[in-house]
Amino acid sequence: MAVSGVENSFSTYTNYKSRTEKSSSVSFSDTVNKSNTRKESVVDEFKKKHPKEASTVNGQVNAGKAVLKKNGAENISREDMTMEEYKQFFTKLMNSIPFDSSQQRDVEVWNISEKGWEQMKNDPEYEAWVLGYTAQDRAVHIPFASMPGYSPNLHTEQFGASIEEHLGQSVPMSSSGSKTSSASDEENWWEKRHKKMEEFMEQQEKKAIQRRALSQSRNQQAQLMQLQMQMMANTGFQQFSPGYMGGGFPASLAGALLSSGSWNLF
């Protein structure tokens, strides 16, 4: 899993570590208490606004404190650090958080605003939340990551000065080209289908017009045939055609005349 933070320096933080050793009596819990005395944590503010999410946030804070404990960073005073030192210190903590094996091909880019850095440095609960959120997110197992065709993801995490300002996104890294191609192919398919449908409808309309014209023509021929037959019956045509009773044409003859269009014989 490739990871990129706001800081490119991964050097040790010996400058503030030596100063911290001189003030080792100041524990991390004391810092938390001092911070809470001065100002309420943005984490507590969030939980008051969103009580239904309080348990989730508490779990993330606890996960962050576990990261701090694992790295022996509980008793390091942030107050003794410059902002540059704190950024290096926090970046080292972020880099210590492992990724699940299913995310090894993914790429994560995280960024923290300047106000976010200030808030974390002075608000241990918020610092723990950022670490805990990251720890839980990187621990997610993707069951279909090993399946053929799976595309690694690009994760972007933007942290501000409060939980509400956090924005996390994840998109497949190979989706843009294939998605564009797929969308283009689908669009072309629908265009072709629509064109074929229009052609089909035009053909059907032409055939319908032809059928109506043929039907009208046959009706007119039948009516005219019937009129001529009646006229021949009235003029004594049966005298010349004794084999046809009632002066009518046999059905086979009438049909032949209709189909050939040769009914106008008289």
N, C-alpha and C positions, 0 to 999 in steps of 0.2 A: 504494500500500500504506500503510494507516494503521498507525502504530506508537505504542505507549504504553509508556513505561518507568516505573520506580519513581520517577524524579525528573521534575518538571514544568519545572524550570529548565534552560534551554539557553544560559545566559550563558557568557561566556568565563571562563577561569581565570587571570586576570592576577596574582592575589595570589601563587599558588604558582609561577607562571612566572618572576616576577622573582627569587624565592628560588632557583629551579632554575638560573638563569643564573649566580648567584654560586657555585654548586657544580657547574659544568658538567663538572668533572673526574670526577664520579661517573657512570659510564655505566650504561645499563640492564643490560648483561651483568654489570657489577660487582654490581649489585643482585641479579641472579639468583644469582650465586655466593655472596653473603652470605646470601641466603635459604636456599639449599641447605645452607650450612654450619651454619646455625642449626637447621634442621629439614627433613626430606625433604619434597618436594612431594607433595601429595595425588594428583597426576597419576602420579608414579612408583609410589606405593602402589597405585593402581588397576591399573596395568599389571602389577605383580607378582601381584595377585590374579586378574587376567583377562589372561593372556599372549596369548590368541587375539585380543584386541581391541587389542593394543598398536600395531599398524600403523595402525589406524583413528584411535586417539587421537593418535598422532604426526602424522598428516596434519592433524588438527584443530588441534593446537598450532602447526604450521607455518603453517596458514592464518591463525591469530590473530596470529602474529608478522608476517605480511605486512600485516595491517591496521594494526598498530603502525608498521611501517616506512612505509607509505603516508601515515600521518598525522604522521610525524616525532616519534613518541612513544617512540622507543626509548631516548633518553638523558634522559628526564624522571624524576627521582627521586620515587617515591611516598612515601618516608619523610618528605619535606618537606611533604607535603599533610596537611591536616586531613581527617577522614572526609567532611565536607560537600564539600570541594574535590575529593576523590577521586571521589565519586559524580557530580559534575558533569563531571569529566574523563572518566570511563568512559562516562557517558551520551552524551557527544559522540562518543566512539569508536563506540559502538553505532549511533548515528544516521548515521554515515558509511558504514555497510555497506549496499550497494544490494540491491534485490530484483530477481529475474528478472521480465521483463515479464509472464509468465503469472501472477504473484502480485500484480499491481498493485491488484486489487480486494479482496484479502484484508486482514484486520486482524490485527495481532500485538500481543499484550500480554505483556510480560516483567516479571518481578519477581525480586528477589534478597533473600534473608534477611539479617539483620544479620550473622550469622556468615559468610554468604557474602561480604559486602562485606569483612569483616576478612580472610578467607582470600585473596581476590583481591589486596587491597592488599599483603599480605605474602608472597604466593606468585605470582611472575610467570608460572610455568608454568601455573598454574590460570587466571590472568587470560587468558593467551593461549588456553587451551582454550575458555573461555566465548566469547571473540571468534571463534575459529575455528569452533566448532560453529555459532554464529549465522550466520557468513559462508557456510558450506557449506549450511546449511538454507535460507537466503534465495536461494541460487543454484540451487536445484532448479527445473527446468523442468517444468511440468504441461502435457503435450501436448493434453489435452482441455479446457483452460480456455476456449478460444474456441468450443467447441461449444454449440449451443442447449440451454438447460436447465441449464447448469453453474452451480452455486451457489458463490459466493466462500466462503472458509473463515475461521474464527476460530482463530488460533493462540495458545496460551497456553504460555509457557515459564517454569518455576519453577526457579531455581538456588539451591542451598544451599552448604554449605561443602565439598562433595566432588562428584565426578562421579556417585557412586551416588545422591546426593540430587536429581539433576536429574530433572525431570518435564516432558515436552513433550507437548502434545495438540493435535489439529486436528479441528474439526468443521465441517460445512457450516452457514453462518449461517441458511439458510432451511429447514433440515431439520426443526426441531422441529415447526412447524405442519403442514407437508406430511406429515411422518412420522406425526404423530398422526392426521391425517385419513386417511392411507393405511391405518394400522393399524385405525382405526375402521371404514373401509369393508370391509377384509378380514374383520374380526370379524363385521360385519353379514352379509357374504356367506356366511360359514361357518354362521352361525346360521340364515339362511334355507335354506341347502342342507340342514342337518341337519333342520330342520322339515319340509321337503319330502320328505326321505328317510323320516322317520317316518310321514308321511301316506301315502306310497307303500307302505311296508311294511304299514301297517294295511289299506289297500285290498287288497293282495295276499293278506293273511291272510283277510280277509272273503271274497274270491273263492275262495280255497282251501277255506274251510269250506263255501261254497255248492256248489262242485264236488263235494266229498266227500258232502254231503247228497244232491245230485241223483243221484250215482252209486249211493249206497246205496238210494235210492228206486227207481231203475230196476232194480237187482239184485233188490230185493224184488218189484217188479212182474213181472219176468221169471220169477222162481221161482214166484210165485203163478199166473201164466199157464200155466207148464208144468204145475203141479199140477192146475189146472182142465182143461187139455187132456187130461191123463192120465185124470182122473175121467170126462170126457165120453166118452173112448174106451172106458173100461171099462163104461159104461152103455149103449153101443150108439148113440152120437150119430151114427155113420156111416149109420144107417138113415134119419135125417132129412136128412143132408147127403151124398148119394151122390157128389157131385162132388169131395169132399175125401177122398182115399184115406188110409186109416190113421187117420182121425179127427182129423187135424192141421189147423191153420189155415195158409193160405198166408202166406208171409213178408210180403207187402204188407199183409195184414190185421193180422197180429200187430204189425207196425210201427206201423200206424195206431192200434191200440188202445193201444200203449205210449206213443205221443206224445200222444195225446189224454187218456189216463188213463181211458178208458171201457171198461176190460177187465172190470169187474164187471157183466156183463150177465145173469148167470144166478143 
